[in-house]
């Protein structure tokens, strides 16, 4: 697909938690040379012991950091997603993560606050009991505090960030760290005029 995007100069965005993205670095670099690509990489923790229990079948933190560094080095704008932030598990790492990825050349960063929609709630509770039995109730209590007394929220604009005093503390930490380590806003913008279809008047409807 990336080869097709390059052939037709079609803009593309990618999001991944896997360092395998570096396998296609050659064509990604070409797309980046024309402002046709940006990449988001999710990073939940710098602590490998935490990463192993959160995402046991994914790239290690070190591998993701390597991907961020290599992509940034060839001009790819990288957005790091601290996603999700989980109370009493990785919320203490906000400053450390943003400082580290900024030093590796990441262009910008964002975050989401955990929500347990649908069947995820039971799976998460069982997982927390298995890995963090001493903190399980604290974790769930903070998650509920961030979603109006529930573990999830489907409302647009609040479902991914949460609300309430605990979430406000998270938000303040994140934006304080962002202002410190990412003092300049990302200047990335897709170049759309390389692809004729983007000049079509019908697209103005979207």
Protein Blocks (a to p, Z undefined) as FASTA:
>chain_A
ZZmmmmnopacddddfbfklmmmmmmmmmmmmnopaccddddfbfbfklmmmmmmmbccf
klmmmmmmmmmmnopacddddddddehklmmmmmmmmmmmmmnopabdcddddddehjll
mmmmmmmmmmmmmlmmmmmmmmmmmngopabdfbghklmnogajklmmmmmmmmmmmmmm
mmbccfbdcdfklpmklmpmklmmZZ
